[in-house]
Amino acid sequence: MDFQVLSEQEILEIATPIMDNLMQGSTEIDHAKHVQDFTDRAKAIVTKEHLEWVCAKYQAEKGHWEKREPIAVLRRPDSAAVIWKQYCSNVEGEYVAEIVLVYLDGRFLVDHAMVF
């Protein structure tokens, strides 16, 4: 899969439901849901215990993730990075949400995710 042949809109149409599910799994602190579209490499990093710790910490400080607005899609031959402006329920300001998509075994998967 050459991500450079896909339009930004096509990549957003792939990435958005994956990110929606990932963020909902984070809000629910549901590890299986959160990592269902992760590569094995990403799953090895985001263990159940790690997710529970991270979610408890950010939810106590910031609340829950709310709306997102796309900022950029960065296309590479073998992956795409998608960056959103992310808002939280209990704090003011804007955060950055990001995923890196890859295509493995016929599926689009998250190889990296971060909110900061």
N, C-alpha and C positions, 0 to 999 in steps of 0.2 A: 504494500500500500504506500503510494507516494502522496503524502499529505499536501504537497505543493500543488497538486492538480485539483484539490477540493477548494471550493470557495470558502470565505470566512463564514458565510451563512450556513453552508453545509456542515462545517465543523461545529458551529454553535448548535445546530439541530441535533447533532450527535452528542455533544458534550453536555448540553443543558439538562436533559433528563437523567444522565449519569450523575451530574453534580447535585441535582435535586434529591436524588436517592441517597447519595453520600451524606449530604447535609441533614436530611431527615433522620438517617441512621445515627448521626452524631447527636441530634436533638433528643432522640429516643434512647440514646446510649445503647444502641442495638448493633453489636459488633458484626454479626452476620450480614445485616442490611448495609452497614457502612462500607464493608470491604467486598461486597458481592461483585463489583466490577473492577477490582484491583488485580494487578499482575501478582504472580507469586512473590516477586521481589518486594513489592509494596506491602503485601500481606505479612511478610516476615518482619517488617518494621512495625506495623500497626497491630500489635497483639491485642487480645481482649483486655488484658490488664492495663496496657498503655492507653488504649482508647478510653476506658473508664476513668483513669486518672486525669487525662487531658480534658475530657468532657466535664467532669465534676469541677475542675479548676476554672475553665472558661465560663461555664454556666453560672458559677458563684460570682464571678467578676463582671461578666458582660451580659448575662441572660442567654437568650436563644438567638440563632441566626434568623434574620428576617430577609427582606428583599435583596436581590443582587442585580447589578446592571453590568452588562458586558463592557469591557474597556478595550481589549485587544485579543486578537488571535495571531499567534506567531507560528508560521508553518515551516516545517523542516522536511527533508525527504522521508524520514522514518518516524516522525512524531509531530504533535502540535501542542503548543502551550496555550491555554485559554485563561485569560485574566479578567476577573470581575471586580467591581466596587461592591463591597459587602457591608451591610448594616446589621446592627445588633439591637436587641430589644431594650436593654437596660443602660446603655451608654450612648453618648453622642459621638458623632464622628464617623469616619469612613475607614473601612478595613480593606485589605486586599485578599481575595480568594483566588486560588490558582490550581489548575490541574495540568498534567502532561498526559496526553492520550497517545497510546501506541495501538498497533493492530497486530494481534497475535491469534493464531489458530481460528481465524474467521470472526474474531470479536474485537471491538474497540474496548480497551481497558485503560485504567488509570495506573500509571507507573510512578506518579508523584502527585501529592496533594498538600496544600498548605493554606492556612488562613493566618494573616498577621496584620 
